[in-house]
């Protein structure tokens, strides 16, 4: 899933470690999220949205799968 985590993290001047600590995950989780290799739980998505003061829909880009 594509997202704006890296852009917002940099805009807020946060390191990957600092963001990970704020939302209670490992730095590796933040790295995977930023690379689009990890889809967050709904709880993590809400925590990230709260940190960045935005809606979840502003943070993550849902792309429907072709079936």
C-alpha positions in Angstrom: 0.0 0.0 0.0 1.4 3.4 -0.9 1.5 6.0 1.7 2.9 9.5 2.7 4.6 8.4 5.9 8.1 9.2 4.8 7.1 12.6 3.5 5.2 13.6 6.6 7.9 12.2 8.9 10.5 14.4 7.2 8.1 17.4 7.2 7.7 17.0 10.9 11.4 16.6 11.4 11.2 13.1 12.9 13.7 10.3 12.6 12.5 6.8 11.9 13.4 6.0 15.5 11.5 8.9 16.9 8.3 8.1 14.9 8.6 4.4 15.9 8.8 5.4 19.6 5.8 7.7 19.3 3.6 5.0 17.8 5.0 2.0 19.7 6.6 0.0 17.0 10.2 -0.8 15.9 12.2 1.3 13.5 12.1 -1.7 11.1 8.3 -1.5 11.0 8.6 2.2 10.0 11.2 1.3 7.3 8.9 -1.4 5.9 5.9 0.9 6.0 7.7 3.7 4.2 8.8 1.2 1.5 5.3 0.0 1.0 6.2 -3.5 2.1 4.0 -3.5 5.2 0.3 -2.7 5.6 -0.4 -1.3 9.1 -3.0 -2.5 11.5 -5.9 -0.2 11.9 -4.6 0.8 15.4 -1.2 1.7 13.9 -2.8 3.7 11.1 -4.8 5.7 13.7 -1.7 6.4 15.8 0.2 7.6 12.7 -2.7 9.8 11.7 -2.8 11.3 15.2 0.9 12.0 15.1 0.7 13.7 11.8 -2.7 15.4 12.6 -4.4 14.1 9.5 -7.0 11.6 8.5 -6.0 8.0 7.7 -7.2 8.6 4.1 -4.7 11.4 3.8 -1.9 9.2 4.9 -2.5 5.9 3.0 -3.5 5.4 -0.6 -5.8 2.5 -1.1 -5.4 0.8 -4.4 -7.9 -1.9 -5.3 -6.6 -5.2 -6.4 -7.6 -6.4 -9.9 -9.4 -9.7 -9.7 
